């Protein structure tokens, strides 16, 4: 009889500036699995591998994007991005966007999603942002539950946000004030 492995998986989250060849393989594998399960941050079917690799290489080159990855037992299983506003957009200099957030199907339920959100919010605070915006398809119920549990406030709905299998899908828009502990919410804030 085999001994049962009851150890808890080791989860880590980090903001990365480079991706090794092994990281690229793991990130693409996790993205493909997520896309195949319907959570593909815009893709409905996995693109050819070279297109997916070029996408991630492009993310690493764009100065306005920060890539956050999550690992379970050292294997990349999640990612999200913080996107800064363009430099000419002074009016929104205190807001950033959380985008392309996914956790591979095999890694769900291991506590990685809240750690990813914590890292995204901490990074955004250190960059001087006060508000994070995000949008999500209404069909992404687990993501919606996670965002709302983390204090994100739904402020809008778009009935024709995306088209999946020839049908329009509603999208929701969220924001969260990410204040330092010493900051106080402004009057009229939901934070």
Secondary structure, DSSP 8 states (H G I E B T S, - for coil): ----------EEEEEES---HHHHHHHHHHHHHHHHTT--TT-SS---HHHHHHHHHHHHH-TTEEEEEEEETTEEEEEEEEEE--TT-GGGTTEEEEEEEEE-GGGTTSSHHHHHHHHHHHHHHHTT--EEEEEEETT-HHHHHHHHHTT-EEEEEEEEEEEETTEEEEEEEEEEE---TT----TT---
